[in-house]
Amino acid sequence: MRLRTQGAGTVVGEVGLFLGGRRTASVSTEQPSTVYLLSAASLQRMGNDDPALSLAFHQFIVRLLAERLTTASNMLRDFQQ
């Protein structure tokens, strides 16, 4: 079942990465795509090798998750009215 259509630059799988859990969805593309993977080990290495980059990455993810939470909260509020 399609839940959402995303465009270029979309981040997926971040919750599983940070919680160390299994993914809760699959992603498929309709066009040839380039996909980048950041493993937990690579994230740890980034933190050790380049703390400033690691901080910037974590701040980016926090903002992304905050935006998604706000969107979901607004959708739920609208649904309840």
C-alpha distances in whole Angstrom, upper triangle without the diagonal:
4,6,9,11,14,18,21,22,19,19,17,18,21,20,20,23,25,24,25,22,19,16,13,10,10,11,11,14,15,18,21,21,23,21,24,24,26,27,28,32,32,31,34,36,35,37,40,40,40,39,39,36,35,35,34,31,30,31,29,26,27,27,24,23,25,23,20,21,23,20,18,22,22,19,20,23,22,20,23,26
4,6,8,11,14,17,19,16,17,15,16,19,19,20,22,24,24,25,22,19,16,13,10,10,9,10,12,12,16,18,18,20,19,22,22,24,26,27,31,30,29,33,34,33,35,38,39,37,37,37,34,32,33,31,28,28,29,26,24,25,25,21,21,23,21,17,20,21,18,17,20,20,17,19,22,21,19,23,25
4,7,10,14,17,18,14,15,13,15,17,17,18,20,22,22,23,20,18,15,12,9,10,10,12,13,15,18,20,19,21,20,22,22,23,25,26,30,29,28,31,33,32,33,36,37,36,35,35,32,30,31,29,26,26,26,23,21,22,22,18,17,19,17,14,16,17,14,13,16,17,14,15,19,18,16,20,22
4,6,10,13,15,11,13,12,14,16,17,18,20,22,22,23,21,19,16,14,11,11,10,11,12,13,16,18,17,19,18,20,20,22,24,26,29,28,27,30,32,30,32,35,35,34,34,33,30,29,29,27,24,24,24,21,19,21,20,16,16,18,15,13,15,16,13,12,16,16,14,16,19,18,17,21,22
4,7,10,12,10,12,12,15,17,18,20,21,23,24,25,23,21,18,16,13,12,10,10,10,10,13,15,14,16,16,18,20,22,24,26,29,28,27,30,32,30,32,35,35,33,33,32,29,28,29,27,24,24,24,21,20,22,20,17,17,19,17,14,17,18,15,15,19,18,16,19,22,20,20,24,25
4,7,9,6,9,10,13,15,17,18,19,21,23,24,23,21,17,16,14,13,10,10,9,11,12,14,12,14,13,15,17,19,22,24,27,25,24,28,29,27,29,32,32,30,30,29,26,25,26,23,21,21,21,18,17,19,17,14,15,17,15,13,16,17,14,15,19,19,17,20,23,22,22,25,27
4,6,6,10,11,15,16,19,21,21,23,25,26,25,23,20,19,17,15,12,12,10,11,11,13,11,12,12,15,17,19,22,24,27,25,24,28,29,26,28,32,31,29,29,28,25,25,25,22,20,22,21,18,17,20,18,15,17,19,16,15,19,19,17,18,22,21,20,23,25,24,25,28,30
4,6,9,11,15,16,19,21,20,22,25,25,25,24,20,21,18,16,13,13,11,12,11,11,9,9,10,12,15,17,20,23,25,23,22,26,26,24,26,29,28,26,27,25,22,23,23,20,18,20,20,16,17,19,18,15,17,20,17,17,20,21,19,21,24,24,23,26,28,27,28,31,33
4,6,10,13,13,17,18,17,19,22,23,23,22,19,20,18,17,14,14,13,15,14,14,11,10,9,10,13,14,18,20,22,20,19,22,23,20,22,26,25,23,23,22,18,19,20,17,14,16,17,13,13,16,15,12,15,17,15,15,19,20,18,20,23,23,23,26,28,27,28,31,33
4,6,10,11,14,15,15,17,19,20,20,19,16,16,14,14,11,12,12,14,14,15,12,11,10,11,12,14,17,19,21,19,18,22,23,21,22,26,25,24,24,23,19,19,20,17,14,16,16,12,12,15,13,10,12,15,13,12,16,17,15,17,20,20,20,22,25,25,25,28,30
4,7,7,10,12,11,13,16,17,17,16,13,14,13,13,11,13,14,17,17,17,13,12,10,9,10,11,13,15,18,16,15,18,20,18,19,23,23,21,21,20,17,16,17,15,12,13,14,10,9,12,12,9,10,13,12,11,14,17,16,16,19,21,20,22,25,25,26,28,30
4,6,8,9,10,12,14,14,14,13,10,10,9,9,8,11,13,16,17,17,14,13,10,10,10,11,13,14,17,16,15,18,20,19,20,24,24,23,23,23,20,18,19,18,14,14,16,13,11,13,14,11,11,14,14,12,14,17,16,16,19,21,20,21,24,25,25,27,30
4,6,6,6,9,10,11,10,9,6,8,8,9,9,13,15,19,20,19,16,15,12,11,9,10,10,11,15,15,13,16,19,18,19,22,23,22,22,23,20,17,19,18,14,14,16,14,11,14,15,12,11,15,16,13,15,18,18,17,20,22,21,22,25,26,26,28,31
4,5,5,6,9,10,10,11,9,11,12,13,13,16,18,22,22,22,19,17,14,12,10,9,10,10,14,13,11,14,17,16,16,20,21,20,19,19,17,14,15,15,11,11,13,11,8,10,12,10,9,13,14,12,13,17,17,16,19,21,21,22,25,26,26,28,31
4,5,5,6,8,8,9,8,9,11,13,14,18,20,24,25,25,22,21,17,16,14,12,12,12,15,16,13,16,19,18,18,21,23,22,21,22,19,17,17,17,14,12,14,13,10,11,13,11,9,12,14,12,12,16,16,15,17,20,20,20,23,25,25,26,29
4,6,5,5,5,6,5,8,10,12,14,17,20,24,25,25,22,20,17,15,12,11,10,10,13,15,13,15,18,18,18,21,23,23,22,23,21,18,19,19,16,14,17,16,13,14,17,15,13,16,18,15,16,20,20,18,21,24,23,23,26,28,27,29,32
4,6,5,7,8,9,12,13,14,15,19,21,24,25,24,21,19,16,13,10,8,7,6,10,11,9,11,14,14,14,17,19,19,18,20,17,14,16,17,13,12,15,14,11,13,16,14,13,17,18,16,17,21,21,20,23,25,25,26,28,30,30,32,34
4,6,8,11,11,13,15,17,18,22,24,27,28,28,24,22,19,16,14,11,10,8,11,12,10,11,14,14,13,16,19,18,17,18,17,13,14,15,12,10,13,13,10,11,14,13,12,15,17,16,16,19,20,20,21,24,25,25,27,29,29,31,34
4,5,9,10,12,15,17,19,23,25,29,30,29,26,25,21,19,16,14,12,10,13,15,13,14,17,17,17,19,22,22,20,22,20,17,18,19,16,14,16,17,13,14,17,16,13,16,19,17,16,20,21,20,21,24,25,24,27,29,29,30,33
4,7,9,12,15,17,19,22,25,28,29,29,26,24,20,18,15,13,10,8,11,14,12,13,16,17,17,19,21,22,21,23,21,18,19,21,17,16,19,19,15,17,20,18,16,19,22,20,20,23,24,23,24,28,27,27,30,32,31,33,36
4,7,9,12,14,17,20,23,27,28,28,25,24,20,19,16,15,12,11,14,16,15,16,19,20,20,22,25,25,24,26,24,21,22,23,20,18,21,20,17,18,21,19,17,20,22,19,19,23,23,21,23,26,26,25,28,30,29,31,34
4,6,9,11,14,17,20,24,26,25,23,22,19,18,15,15,13,13,16,18,17,18,21,22,22,25,27,27,27,28,26,23,24,25,21,20,23,22,18,20,22,20,18,21,22,19,20,24,23,21,24,27,25,25,28,30,29,30,34
4,6,8,10,14,17,21,22,22,20,20,16,16,13,14,13,14,17,18,17,19,22,22,23,26,27,27,27,28,25,22,24,24,20,19,22,20,17,18,20,17,16,19,20,17,18,21,21,19,22,24,23,23,26,28,26,28,31
4,7,10,14,17,20,22,23,21,21,18,18,16,17,17,17,21,21,20,23,25,25,26,29,30,30,29,30,28,25,26,26,22,21,23,21,18,19,21,18,16,19,19,16,16,20,19,16,19,22,20,20,24,25,23,25,28
4,7,10,13,16,19,20,18,19,16,17,16,17,17,18,22,22,21,24,26,26,27,30,31,31,30,31,28,26,27,26,23,22,24,22,18,20,21,18,16,20,19,16,17,20,18,17,20,22,20,20,24,24,23,25,28
4,7,10,13,16,16,15,16,13,15,14,16,17,19,22,22,22,24,26,26,28,30,31,31,31,31,28,26,28,27,23,23,25,22,20,22,23,19,18,22,21,18,20,23,21,19,23,24,22,23,27,27,25,28,31
4,7,10,12,13,12,13,11,13,13,16,17,19,22,22,21,25,26,25,27,30,30,30,30,30,27,26,27,26,22,23,24,21,19,22,22,18,18,21,20,17,20,22,20,19,23,24,22,24,27,27,26,29,31
4,7,9,10,10,12,11,14,15,18,19,22,25,24,24,27,29,28,30,33,33,32,33,33,29,28,30,28,25,26,27,24,22,25,25,21,21,24,23,20,23,25,23,22,26,26,24,26,29,29,28,31,33
4,5,7,7,10,10,14,15,19,21,24,26,25,25,29,29,28,31,33,33,32,33,33,29,28,30,28,25,26,27,24,22,25,25,21,22,25,23,21,24,26,23,23,27,27,25,27,31,30,29,32,34
4,7,8,12,13,17,19,22,24,27,30,28,29,32,33,32,34,37,36,35,36,35,32,32,33,31,28,29,30,27,25,28,27,24,25,28,25,23,26,28,25,25,29,29,26,29,32,30,30,33,35
4,6,10,12,16,18,22,24,27,29,27,28,32,32,31,33,36,35,34,35,34,31,31,33,30,27,29,30,26,26,29,28,24,26,29,26,25,28,29,27,27,31,31,29,31,34,33,33,36,38
4,7,10,13,16,20,22,26,27,25,26,30,30,29,32,34,33,32,34,33,29,29,31,29,26,28,29,26,25,29,28,25,27,30,27,26,29,31,28,29,33,33,31,34,37,36,35,39,40
4,6,10,13,16,19,22,24,22,23,26,26,25,28,30,29,28,30,29,25,26,28,25,22,25,26,22,22,25,25,21,23,26,25,23,27,28,26,27,30,31,29,32,35,34,34,37,39
4,7,10,13,16,20,21,19,20,23,23,21,25,27,26,25,27,26,22,22,25,23,20,22,24,20,20,24,23,20,22,26,24,23,26,28,26,27,31,31,30,33,35,35,35,38,40
4,7,10,13,16,18,16,16,20,20,19,22,24,23,23,24,24,20,20,22,21,17,19,21,18,17,21,21,18,20,23,22,21,24,26,25,25,29,30,29,31,34,34,34,37,39
4,7,10,13,14,12,13,16,16,15,18,20,20,19,21,21,17,17,19,18,14,17,19,16,15,19,20,17,19,22,22,21,24,26,25,26,29,30,29,31,34,34,35,37,40
4,6,10,11,9,10,14,14,14,16,18,18,18,19,20,17,15,18,17,14,16,18,16,15,18,20,17,18,22,22,21,23,26,25,25,28,30,29,31,34,35,35,37,40
4,7,8,6,7,10,11,10,13,15,15,15,16,17,14,12,15,15,11,13,16,14,13,16,18,16,17,20,21,20,22,25,25,25,28,30,30,31,34,35,35,37,40
4,5,5,6,9,10,11,13,14,15,16,17,18,16,13,16,17,13,14,18,17,15,18,20,18,18,22,23,22,24,27,27,27,29,31,31,32,35,36,36,38,41
4,5,5,6,9,10,11,13,14,15,15,18,15,12,15,16,13,13,17,16,14,17,20,18,18,21,23,22,23,26,27,26,29,31,31,32,34,36,36,38,41
4,5,5,6,9,10,11,12,14,15,17,15,13,16,17,15,15,19,19,17,19,22,21,21,24,26,25,27,30,30,30,32,35,35,35,38,40,40,42,44
4,5,5,6,9,10,10,11,13,15,12,10,14,15,12,13,17,17,15,18,21,20,20,24,25,24,26,29,29,30,32,34,34,35,38,39,40,41,44
4,5,5,6,9,10,10,11,13,10,8,11,12,9,10,13,14,12,15,18,17,17,20,22,22,23,26,27,27,29,31,32,33,35,37,37,39,41
4,5,5,6,9,10,10,13,12,9,12,14,12,12,15,16,15,17,20,20,20,22,25,24,25,28,29,29,31,34,34,35,37,39,40,41,44
4,5,5,6,8,9,12,11,9,13,14,13,14,17,18,17,19,22,22,22,25,27,27,28,31,32,32,34,36,37,38,40,42,42,44,47
4,5,5,5,7,9,7,6,9,11,9,11,14,14,15,17,19,19,20,23,24,25,26,29,30,30,32,34,35,36,38,40,41,42,45
4,6,6,5,8,8,5,8,10,10,10,13,14,14,16,19,19,20,22,24,25,26,28,29,30,31,34,35,36,38,40,40,42,44
4,6,6,10,10,8,11,14,13,14,17,18,18,20,22,23,24,26,28,28,29,32,33,34,35,38,39,39,41,43,44,45,48
4,6,9,9,9,12,13,13,15,17,18,19,21,23,24,25,27,29,29,31,33,34,35,37,39,40,41,43,44,45,47,49
4,6,5,6,9,10,11,12,14,16,17,18,20,21,23,24,26,27,29,30,32,33,34,36,38,39,41,42,43,45,47
4,5,5,6,9,10,10,12,14,15,16,18,20,21,22,24,26,27,28,30,31,32,34,36,37,38,40,42,43,45
4,5,5,6,9,10,11,12,14,15,17,18,20,21,23,24,26,27,29,30,31,33,35,36,37,39,41,42,44
4,5,5,6,9,10,11,12,14,15,16,18,20,21,23,24,26,27,29,30,32,33,35,36,38,39,41,42
4,5,5,6,9,10,11,12,14,15,16,18,20,21,22,24,26,27,28,30,32,33,34,36,37,39,41
4,5,5,6,9,10,10,12,14,15,16,18,20,21,22,24,26,27,28,30,31,33,34,36,37,39
4,6,5,6,9,10,11,12,14,15,17,18,20,21,23,24,26,27,29,30,31,33,35,36,38
4,5,5,6,9,10,11,12,14,15,17,18,20,21,23,24,26,27,29,30,32,33,35,37
4,5,5,6,9,10,10,12,14,15,16,18,20,21,22,24,26,27,28,30,31,33,35
4,5,5,6,9,10,10,12,14,15,16,18,20,21,22,24,26,27,28,30,32,33
4,6,5,6,9,10,11,12,14,15,17,18,20,21,23,24,26,27,29,30,32
4,5,5,6,8,10,10,12,14,15,16,18,20,21,22,24,26,27,28,30
4,5,5,6,9,10,10,12,14,15,16,18,20,21,22,24,25,27,29
4,5,5,6,9,10,10,12,14,15,16,18,20,21,22,24,26,27
4,5,5,6,9,10,11,12,14,15,17,18,20,21,23,25,26
4,5,5,6,8,10,10,12,14,15,16,18,20,21,22,24
4,5,5,6,9,10,10,12,14,15,16,18,20,21,23
4,5,5,6,9,10,11,12,14,15,16,18,20,21
4,5,5,6,9,10,11,12,14,15,16,18,20
4,5,5,6,9,10,10,12,14,15,16,19
4,5,5,6,9,10,10,12,14,15,17
4,5,5,6,9,10,11,12,14,16
4,5,5,6,9,10,10,12,15
4,5,5,6,9,10,11,13
4,5,5,6,8,10,11
4,5,5,6,9,10
4,5,5,6,9
4,5,5,7
4,5,5
4,6
4
